[in-house]
Amino acid sequence: MELIGTLLKKLEIEEYQTSEGTGRSQEFIINDNSPKFSKNVCFRIKNEELMASFASVPIGTTMKVFFSPESREHEGRYYTNLKCWKIQTLEQLGGK
């Protein structure tokens, strides 16, 4: 899946423990720029290389986010993450 929008906010990189060791992730918020009822959407990056390249993307950049939705159940409630696996900035999209 993919969504084009404007980068509004980058959240701090978080460290977490897994059965395989320590992992890191970063969340960010983009606005989908819909002319009517625009929405803010939160995505999560877990890939270290993508996090490193994302560090140089400034707030206000228009970008296309490629992601996979993933839900998990905990105590009868479902939680959904949008796992980002690729980002293209407006420049990379050819100014579109």
Backbone atoms as SQL, in Angstrom:
CREATE TABLE atoms (id INTEGER PRIMARY KEY, chain TEXT, resi INTEGER, resn TEXT, atom TEXT, x REAL, y REAL, z REAL);
INSERT INTO atoms VALUES
  (1, 'A', 1, 'MET', 'N', 0.849, -1.166, 0.000),
  (2, 'A', 1, 'MET', 'CA', 0.000, 0.000, 0.000),
  (3, 'A', 1, 'MET', 'C', 0.896, 1.231, 0.000),
  (4, 'A', 2, 'GLU', 'N', 0.317, 2.348, -0.398),
  (5, 'A', 2, 'GLU', 'CA', 1.087, 3.577, -0.425),
  (6, 'A', 2, 'GLU', 'C', 0.183, 4.774, -0.164),
  (7, 'A', 3, 'LEU', 'N', 0.806, 5.857, 0.336),
  (8, 'A', 3, 'LEU', 'CA', 0.083, 7.086, 0.643),
  (9, 'A', 3, 'LEU', 'C', 1.016, 8.257, 0.393),
  (10, 'A', 4, 'ILE', 'N', 0.529, 9.303, -0.256),
  (11, 'A', 4, 'ILE', 'CA', 1.310, 10.518, -0.463),
  (12, 'A', 4, 'ILE', 'C', 0.810, 11.567, 0.516),
  (13, 'A', 5, 'GLY', 'N', 1.744, 12.248, 1.167),
  (14, 'A', 5, 'GLY', 'CA', 1.374, 13.282, 2.116),
  (15, 'A', 5, 'GLY', 'C', 2.561, 14.124, 2.517),
  (16, 'A', 6, 'THR', 'N', 2.334, 15.032, 3.456),
  (17, 'A', 6, 'THR', 'CA', 3.349, 15.954, 3.938),
  (18, 'A', 6, 'THR', 'C', 3.812, 15.531, 5.329),
  (19, 'A', 7, 'LEU', 'N', 5.116, 15.465, 5.520),
  (20, 'A', 7, 'LEU', 'CA', 5.688, 15.083, 6.816),
  (21, 'A', 7, 'LEU', 'C', 5.415, 16.184, 7.837),
  (22, 'A', 8, 'LEU', 'N', 4.697, 15.839, 8.901),
  (23, 'A', 8, 'LEU', 'CA', 4.353, 16.790, 9.957),
  (24, 'A', 8, 'LEU', 'C', 5.261, 16.690, 11.172),
  (25, 'A', 9, 'LYS', 'N', 5.637, 15.452, 11.521),
  (26, 'A', 9, 'LYS', 'CA', 6.358, 15.265, 12.788),
  (27, 'A', 9, 'LYS', 'C', 7.137, 13.961, 12.751),
  (28, 'A', 10, 'LYS', 'N', 8.332, 13.997, 13.343),
  (29, 'A', 10, 'LYS', 'CA', 9.127, 12.781, 13.553),
  (30, 'A', 10, 'LYS', 'C', 9.187, 12.543, 15.053),
  (31, 'A', 11, 'LEU', 'N', 8.861, 11.347, 15.472),
  (32, 'A', 11, 'LEU', 'CA', 8.939, 11.011, 16.888),
  (33, 'A', 11, 'LEU', 'C', 10.326, 10.444, 17.191),
  (34, 'A', 12, 'GLU', 'N', 10.684, 10.428, 18.464),
  (35, 'A', 12, 'GLU', 'CA', 11.992, 9.938, 18.879),
  (36, 'A', 12, 'GLU', 'C', 12.156, 8.457, 18.535),
  (37, 'A', 13, 'ILE', 'N', 13.383, 8.066, 18.238),
  (38, 'A', 13, 'ILE', 'CA', 13.687, 6.651, 18.005),
  (39, 'A', 13, 'ILE', 'C', 13.540, 5.903, 19.330),
  (40, 'A', 14, 'GLU', 'N', 12.845, 4.791, 19.292),
  (41, 'A', 14, 'GLU', 'CA', 12.605, 3.979, 20.489),
  (42, 'A', 14, 'GLU', 'C', 13.404, 2.693, 20.410),
  (43, 'A', 15, 'GLU', 'N', 13.908, 2.259, 21.538),
  (44, 'A', 15, 'GLU', 'CA', 14.572, 0.958, 21.624),
  (45, 'A', 15, 'GLU', 'C', 13.645, 0.006, 22.365),
  (46, 'A', 16, 'TYR', 'N', 13.661, -1.252, 21.955),
  (47, 'A', 16, 'TYR', 'CA', 12.801, -2.261, 22.586),
  (48, 'A', 16, 'TYR', 'C', 13.541, -3.589, 22.602),
  (49, 'A', 17, 'GLN', 'N', 13.098, -4.474, 23.479),
  (50, 'A', 17, 'GLN', 'CA', 13.704, -5.795, 23.624),
  (51, 'A', 17, 'GLN', 'C', 12.840, -6.841, 22.927),
  (52, 'A', 18, 'THR', 'N', 13.505, -7.741, 22.228),
  (53, 'A', 18, 'THR', 'CA', 12.828, -8.878, 21.621),
  (54, 'A', 18, 'THR', 'C', 13.546, -10.145, 22.078),
  (55, 'A', 19, 'SER', 'N', 13.028, -11.274, 21.693),
  (56, 'A', 19, 'SER', 'CA', 13.689, -12.534, 22.040),
  (57, 'A', 19, 'SER', 'C', 15.042, -12.656, 21.342),
  (58, 'A', 20, 'GLU', 'N', 15.246, -11.867, 20.275),
  (59, 'A', 20, 'GLU', 'CA', 16.503, -11.904, 19.522),
  (60, 'A', 20, 'GLU', 'C', 17.473, -10.795, 19.925),
  (61, 'A', 21, 'GLY', 'N', 17.071, -9.945, 20.858),
  (62, 'A', 21, 'GLY', 'CA', 17.954, -8.862, 21.302),
  (63, 'A', 21, 'GLY', 'C', 17.235, -7.524, 21.296),
  (64, 'A', 22, 'THR', 'N', 18.009, -6.463, 21.093),
  (65, 'A', 22, 'THR', 'CA', 17.470, -5.111, 21.100),
  (66, 'A', 22, 'THR', 'C', 17.131, -4.669, 19.681),
  (67, 'A', 23, 'GLY', 'N', 16.002, -4.001, 19.541),
  (68, 'A', 23, 'GLY', 'CA', 15.598, -3.450, 18.256),
  (69, 'A', 23, 'GLY', 'C', 15.320, -1.969, 18.405),
  (70, 'A', 24, 'ARG', 'N', 15.199, -1.298, 17.267),
  (71, 'A', 24, 'ARG', 'CA', 14.890, 0.127, 17.270),
  (72, 'A', 24, 'ARG', 'C', 13.787, 0.404, 16.261),
  (73, 'A', 25, 'SER', 'N', 12.994, 1.434, 16.553),
  (74, 'A', 25, 'SER', 'CA', 11.959, 1.855, 15.615),
  (75, 'A', 25, 'SER', 'C', 11.742, 3.357, 15.760),
  (76, 'A', 26, 'GLN', 'N', 11.162, 3.938, 14.721),
  (77, 'A', 26, 'GLN', 'CA', 10.819, 5.357, 14.757),
  (78, 'A', 26, 'GLN', 'C', 9.468, 5.545, 14.105),
  (79, 'A', 27, 'GLU', 'N', 8.635, 6.366, 14.729),
  (80, 'A', 27, 'GLU', 'CA', 7.338, 6.695, 14.158),
  (81, 'A', 27, 'GLU', 'C', 7.368, 8.115, 13.611),
  (82, 'A', 28, 'PHE', 'N', 6.530, 8.356, 12.603),
  (83, 'A', 28, 'PHE', 'CA', 6.398, 9.695, 12.046),
  (84, 'A', 28, 'PHE', 'C', 4.963, 9.904, 11.596),
  (85, 'A', 29, 'ILE', 'N', 4.583, 11.162, 11.492),
  (86, 'A', 29, 'ILE', 'CA', 3.213, 11.527, 11.148),
  (87, 'A', 29, 'ILE', 'C', 3.224, 12.280, 9.819),
  (88, 'A', 30, 'ILE', 'N', 2.351, 11.860, 8.899),
  (89, 'A', 30, 'ILE', 'CA', 2.152, 12.635, 7.677),
  (90, 'A', 30, 'ILE', 'C', 0.678, 13.000, 7.564),
  (91, 'A', 31, 'ASN', 'N', 0.406, 14.090, 6.834),
  (92, 'A', 31, 'ASN', 'CA', -0.962, 14.496, 6.530),
  (93, 'A', 31, 'ASN', 'C', -1.224, 14.131, 5.087),
  (94, 'A', 32, 'ASP', 'N', -2.360, 13.521, 4.820),
  (95, 'A', 32, 'ASP', 'CA', -2.646, 13.015, 3.470),
  (96, 'A', 32, 'ASP', 'C', -3.027, 14.099, 2.462),
  (97, 'A', 33, 'ASN', 'N', -3.106, 15.345, 2.910),
  (98, 'A', 33, 'ASN', 'CA', -3.362, 16.499, 2.030),
  (99, 'A', 33, 'ASN', 'C', -4.673, 16.416, 1.262),
  (100, 'A', 34, 'SER', 'N', -5.635, 15.671, 1.753),
  (101, 'A', 34, 'SER', 'CA', -6.950, 15.631, 1.095),
  (102, 'A', 34, 'SER', 'C', -7.590, 17.012, 1.196),
  (103, 'A', 35, 'PRO', 'N', -8.183, 17.496, 0.113),
  (104, 'A', 35, 'PRO', 'CA', -8.776, 18.837, 0.151),
  (105, 'A', 35, 'PRO', 'C', -9.953, 18.941, 1.127),
  (106, 'A', 36, 'LYS', 'N', -10.604, 17.825, 1.376),
  (107, 'A', 36, 'LYS', 'CA', -11.737, 17.809, 2.309),
  (108, 'A', 36, 'LYS', 'C', -11.472, 16.718, 3.338),
  (109, 'A', 37, 'PHE', 'N', -11.504, 17.068, 4.607),
  (110, 'A', 37, 'PHE', 'CA', -11.321, 16.112, 5.702),
  (111, 'A', 37, 'PHE', 'C', -9.952, 15.430, 5.652),
  (112, 'A', 38, 'SER', 'N', -8.891, 16.210, 5.562),
  (113, 'A', 38, 'SER', 'CA', -7.548, 15.609, 5.551),
  (114, 'A', 38, 'SER', 'C', -7.292, 14.889, 6.872),
  (115, 'A', 39, 'LYS', 'N', -6.421, 13.900, 6.814),
  (116, 'A', 39, 'LYS', 'CA', -6.153, 13.063, 7.985),
  (117, 'A', 39, 'LYS', 'C', -4.659, 12.975, 8.238),
  (118, 'A', 40, 'ASN', 'N', -4.312, 12.908, 9.514),
  (119, 'A', 40, 'ASN', 'CA', -2.944, 12.628, 9.909),
  (120, 'A', 40, 'ASN', 'C', -2.808, 11.130, 10.110),
  (121, 'A', 41, 'VAL', 'N', -1.697, 10.559, 9.636),
  (122, 'A', 41, 'VAL', 'CA', -1.486, 9.120, 9.707),
  (123, 'A', 41, 'VAL', 'C', -0.110, 8.855, 10.303),
  (124, 'A', 42, 'CYS', 'N', -0.035, 7.900, 11.236),
  (125, 'A', 42, 'CYS', 'CA', 1.215, 7.545, 11.900),
  (126, 'A', 42, 'CYS', 'C', 1.781, 6.263, 11.284),
  (127, 'A', 43, 'PHE', 'N', 3.068, 6.321, 10.915),
  (128, 'A', 43, 'PHE', 'CA', 3.769, 5.167, 10.349),
  (129, 'A', 43, 'PHE', 'C', 4.942, 4.806, 11.242),
  (130, 'A', 44, 'ARG', 'N', 5.400, 3.564, 11.152),
  (131, 'A', 44, 'ARG', 'CA', 6.535, 3.086, 11.943),
  (132, 'A', 44, 'ARG', 'C', 7.605, 2.516, 11.022),
  (133, 'A', 45, 'ILE', 'N', 8.851, 2.908, 11.275),
  (134, 'A', 45, 'ILE', 'CA', 10.006, 2.368, 10.558),
  (135, 'A', 45, 'ILE', 'C', 10.776, 1.483, 11.522),
  (136, 'A', 46, 'LYS', 'N', 11.129, 0.270, 11.085),
  (137, 'A', 46, 'LYS', 'CA', 11.975, -0.620, 11.886),
  (138, 'A', 46, 'LYS', 'C', 13.304, -0.917, 11.205),
  (139, 'A', 47, 'ASN', 'N', 13.412, -0.631, 9.930),
  (140, 'A', 47, 'ASN', 'CA', 14.617, -0.904, 9.161),
  (141, 'A', 47, 'ASN', 'C', 15.684, 0.159, 9.462),
  (142, 'A', 48, 'GLU', 'N', 16.865, -0.267, 9.906),
  (143, 'A', 48, 'GLU', 'CA', 17.935, 0.660, 10.301),
  (144, 'A', 48, 'GLU', 'C', 18.393, 1.537, 9.141),
  (145, 'A', 49, 'GLU', 'N', 18.535, 0.963, 7.952),
  (146, 'A', 49, 'GLU', 'CA', 18.971, 1.748, 6.789),
  (147, 'A', 49, 'GLU', 'C', 17.943, 2.817, 6.432),
  (148, 'A', 50, 'LEU', 'N', 16.671, 2.453, 6.479),
  (149, 'A', 50, 'LEU', 'CA', 15.621, 3.415, 6.172),
  (150, 'A', 50, 'LEU', 'C', 15.574, 4.518, 7.231),
  (151, 'A', 51, 'MET', 'N', 15.742, 4.155, 8.507),
  (152, 'A', 51, 'MET', 'CA', 15.772, 5.168, 9.565),
  (153, 'A', 51, 'MET', 'C', 16.922, 6.145, 9.346),
  (154, 'A', 52, 'ALA', 'N', 18.087, 5.633, 8.925),
  (155, 'A', 52, 'ALA', 'CA', 19.257, 6.486, 8.697),
  (156, 'A', 52, 'ALA', 'C', 18.992, 7.469, 7.558),
  (157, 'A', 53, 'SER', 'N', 18.405, 7.004, 6.456),
  (158, 'A', 53, 'SER', 'CA', 18.136, 7.911, 5.339),
  (159, 'A', 53, 'SER', 'C', 16.984, 8.868, 5.666),
  (160, 'A', 54, 'PHE', 'N', 16.033, 8.420, 6.471),
  (161, 'A', 54, 'PHE', 'CA', 14.894, 9.252, 6.872),
  (162, 'A', 54, 'PHE', 'C', 15.337, 10.408, 7.770),
  (163, 'A', 55, 'ALA', 'N', 16.443, 10.252, 8.472),
  (164, 'A', 55, 'ALA', 'CA', 16.931, 11.294, 9.388),
  (165, 'A', 55, 'ALA', 'C', 17.160, 12.622, 8.679),
  (166, 'A', 56, 'SER', 'N', 17.489, 12.585, 7.395),
  (167, 'A', 56, 'SER', 'CA', 17.781, 13.820, 6.660),
  (168, 'A', 56, 'SER', 'C', 16.548, 14.434, 5.986),
  (169, 'A', 57, 'VAL', 'N', 15.398, 13.814, 6.102),
  (170, 'A', 57, 'VAL', 'CA', 14.175, 14.337, 5.479),
  (171, 'A', 57, 'VAL', 'C', 13.585, 15.411, 6.389),
  (172, 'A', 58, 'PRO', 'N', 13.480, 16.658, 5.895),
  (173, 'A', 58, 'PRO', 'CA', 12.969, 17.734, 6.752),
  (174, 'A', 58, 'PRO', 'C', 11.445, 17.723, 6.897),
  (175, 'A', 59, 'ILE', 'N', 10.985, 18.256, 8.009),
  (176, 'A', 59, 'ILE', 'CA', 9.555, 18.446, 8.241),
  (177, 'A', 59, 'ILE', 'C', 9.015, 19.315, 7.103),
  (178, 'A', 60, 'GLY', 'N', 7.829, 19.004, 6.612),
  (179, 'A', 60, 'GLY', 'CA', 7.213, 19.749, 5.522),
  (180, 'A', 60, 'GLY', 'C', 7.442, 19.135, 4.155),
  (181, 'A', 61, 'THR', 'N', 8.256, 18.076, 4.100),
  (182, 'A', 61, 'THR', 'CA', 8.532, 17.399, 2.832),
  (183, 'A', 61, 'THR', 'C', 7.316, 16.603, 2.375),
  (184, 'A', 62, 'THR', 'N', 6.988, 16.721, 1.087),
  (185, 'A', 62, 'THR', 'CA', 5.948, 15.874, 0.508),
  (186, 'A', 62, 'THR', 'C', 6.599, 14.561, 0.101),
  (187, 'A', 63, 'MET', 'N', 5.981, 13.460, 0.493),
  (188, 'A', 63, 'MET', 'CA', 6.588, 12.165, 0.238),
  (189, 'A', 63, 'MET', 'C', 5.537, 11.087, 0.018),
  (190, 'A', 64, 'LYS', 'N', 5.986, 10.010, -0.616),
  (191, 'A', 64, 'LYS', 'CA', 5.150, 8.829, -0.802),
  (192, 'A', 64, 'LYS', 'C', 5.681, 7.769, 0.155),
  (193, 'A', 65, 'VAL', 'N', 4.785, 7.222, 0.968),
  (194, 'A', 65, 'VAL', 'CA', 5.149, 6.200, 1.953),
  (195, 'A', 65, 'VAL', 'C', 4.579, 4.865, 1.489),
  (196, 'A', 66, 'PHE', 'N', 5.439, 3.878, 1.394),
  (197, 'A', 66, 'PHE', 'CA', 5.026, 2.514, 1.066),
  (198, 'A', 66, 'PHE', 'C', 4.973, 1.747, 2.391),
  (199, 'A', 67, 'PHE', 'N', 3.883, 1.053, 2.646),
  (200, 'A', 67, 'PHE', 'CA', 3.713, 0.434, 3.961),
  (201, 'A', 67, 'PHE', 'C', 2.876, -0.839, 3.891),
  (202, 'A', 68, 'SER', 'N', 2.974, -1.603, 4.965),
  (203, 'A', 68, 'SER', 'CA', 2.171, -2.812, 5.154),
  (204, 'A', 68, 'SER', 'C', 1.435, -2.687, 6.481),
  (205, 'A', 69, 'PRO', 'N', 0.114, -2.809, 6.484),
  (206, 'A', 69, 'PRO', 'CA', -0.615, -2.782, 7.746),
  (207, 'A', 69, 'PRO', 'C', -0.453, -4.110, 8.485),
  (208, 'A', 70, 'GLU', 'N', -0.377, -4.027, 9.783),
  (209, 'A', 70, 'GLU', 'CA', -0.212, -5.231, 10.610),
  (210, 'A', 70, 'GLU', 'C', -0.968, -5.023, 11.919),
  (211, 'A', 71, 'SER', 'N', -1.818, -5.973, 12.282),
  (212, 'A', 71, 'SER', 'CA', -2.584, -5.880, 13.531),
  (213, 'A', 71, 'SER', 'C', -2.199, -7.016, 14.464),
  (214, 'A', 72, 'ARG', 'N', -2.324, -6.745, 15.751),
  (215, 'A', 72, 'ARG', 'CA', -2.087, -7.778, 16.757),
  (216, 'A', 72, 'ARG', 'C', -3.148, -7.644, 17.846),
  (217, 'A', 73, 'GLU', 'N', -3.409, -8.753, 18.495),
  (218, 'A', 73, 'GLU', 'CA', -4.418, -8.785, 19.556),
  (219, 'A', 73, 'GLU', 'C', -3.725, -8.828, 20.907),
  (220, 'A', 74, 'HIS', 'N', -4.240, -8.051, 21.851),
  (221, 'A', 74, 'HIS', 'CA', -3.747, -8.074, 23.234),
  (222, 'A', 74, 'HIS', 'C', -4.938, -7.880, 24.152),
  (223, 'A', 75, 'GLU', 'N', -5.224, -8.911, 24.949),
  (224, 'A', 75, 'GLU', 'CA', -6.318, -8.883, 25.924),
  (225, 'A', 75, 'GLU', 'C', -7.650, -8.475, 25.296),
  (226, 'A', 76, 'GLY', 'N', -7.938, -9.055, 24.133),
  (227, 'A', 76, 'GLY', 'CA', -9.224, -8.833, 23.498),
  (228, 'A', 76, 'GLY', 'C', -9.331, -7.562, 22.668),
  (229, 'A', 77, 'ARG', 'N', -8.265, -6.776, 22.612),
  (230, 'A', 77, 'ARG', 'CA', -8.257, -5.552, 21.798),
  (231, 'A', 77, 'ARG', 'C', -7.253, -5.714, 20.665),
  (232, 'A', 78, 'TYR', 'N', -7.537, -5.063, 19.558),
  (233, 'A', 78, 'TYR', 'CA', -6.648, -5.143, 18.406),
  (234, 'A', 78, 'TYR', 'C', -5.935, -3.815, 18.194),
  (235, 'A', 79, 'TYR', 'N', -4.652, -3.895, 17.904),
  (236, 'A', 79, 'TYR', 'CA', -3.808, -2.727, 17.675),
  (237, 'A', 79, 'TYR', 'C', -3.178, -2.860, 16.295),
  (238, 'A', 80, 'THR', 'N', -3.225, -1.776, 15.531),
  (239, 'A', 80, 'THR', 'CA', -2.717, -1.811, 14.162),
  (240, 'A', 80, 'THR', 'C', -1.518, -0.884, 14.020),
  (241, 'A', 81, 'ASN', 'N', -0.474, -1.396, 13.368),
  (242, 'A', 81, 'ASN', 'CA', 0.702, -0.611, 13.013),
  (243, 'A', 81, 'ASN', 'C', 0.777, -0.539, 11.505),
  (244, 'A', 82, 'LEU', 'N', 1.236, 0.583, 10.998),
  (245, 'A', 82, 'LEU', 'CA', 1.504, 0.740, 9.578),
  (246, 'A', 82, 'LEU', 'C', 3.014, 0.728, 9.423),
  (247, 'A', 83, 'LYS', 'N', 3.539, -0.420, 9.000),
  (248, 'A', 83, 'LYS', 'CA', 4.983, -0.621, 8.912),
  (249, 'A', 83, 'LYS', 'C', 5.510, -0.086, 7.589),
  (250, 'A', 84, 'CYS', 'N', 6.273, 0.994, 7.678),
  (251, 'A', 84, 'CYS', 'CA', 6.839, 1.632, 6.499),
  (252, 'A', 84, 'CYS', 'C', 8.058, 0.852, 6.035),
  (253, 'A', 85, 'TRP', 'N', 8.121, 0.546, 4.729),
  (254, 'A', 85, 'TRP', 'CA', 9.266, -0.177, 4.197),
  (255, 'A', 85, 'TRP', 'C', 9.991, 0.589, 3.096),
  (256, 'A', 86, 'LYS', 'N', 9.415, 1.726, 2.654),
  (257, 'A', 86, 'LYS', 'CA', 10.085, 2.553, 1.646),
  (258, 'A', 86, 'LYS', 'C', 9.489, 3.953, 1.683),
  (259, 'A', 87, 'ILE', 'N', 10.347, 4.954, 1.438),
  (260, 'A', 87, 'ILE', 'CA', 9.908, 6.344, 1.370),
  (261, 'A', 87, 'ILE', 'C', 10.525, 6.974, 0.126),
  (262, 'A', 88, 'GLN', 'N', 9.706, 7.739, -0.612),
  (263, 'A', 88, 'GLN', 'CA', 10.208, 8.540, -1.714),
  (264, 'A', 88, 'GLN', 'C', 9.777, 9.981, -1.479),
  (265, 'A', 89, 'THR', 'N', 10.746, 10.902, -1.557),
  (266, 'A', 89, 'THR', 'CA', 10.404, 12.320, -1.406),
  (267, 'A', 89, 'THR', 'C', 9.893, 12.861, -2.733),
  (268, 'A', 90, 'LEU', 'N', 9.336, 14.061, -2.693),
  (269, 'A', 90, 'LEU', 'CA', 8.825, 14.700, -3.898),
  (270, 'A', 90, 'LEU', 'C', 9.917, 14.802, -4.956),
  (271, 'A', 91, 'GLU', 'N', 11.150, 15.106, -4.544),
  (272, 'A', 91, 'GLU', 'CA', 12.276, 15.178, -5.485),
  (273, 'A', 91, 'GLU', 'C', 12.504, 13.821, -6.158),
  (274, 'A', 92, 'GLN', 'N', 12.438, 12.751, -5.380),
  (275, 'A', 92, 'GLN', 'CA', 12.643, 11.413, -5.937),
  (276, 'A', 92, 'GLN', 'C', 11.506, 11.004, -6.861),
  (277, 'A', 93, 'LEU', 'N', 10.334, 11.605, -6.653),
  (278, 'A', 93, 'LEU', 'CA', 9.170, 11.319, -7.488),
  (279, 'A', 93, 'LEU', 'C', 9.173, 12.149, -8.766),
  (280, 'A', 94, 'GLY', 'N', 10.195, 12.972, -8.945),
  (281, 'A', 94, 'GLY', 'CA', 10.278, 13.797, -10.141),
  (282, 'A', 94, 'GLY', 'C', 9.460, 15.059, -10.063),
  (283, 'A', 95, 'GLY', 'N', 9.241, 15.558, -8.830),
  (284, 'A', 95, 'GLY', 'CA', 8.519, 16.802, -8.648),
  (285, 'A', 95, 'GLY', 'C', 7.020, 16.697, -8.806),
  (286, 'A', 96, 'LYS', 'N', 6.481, 15.500, -8.820),
  (287, 'A', 96, 'LYS', 'CA', 5.035, 15.296, -8.985),
  (288, 'A', 96, 'LYS', 'C', 4.300, 15.643, -7.724);
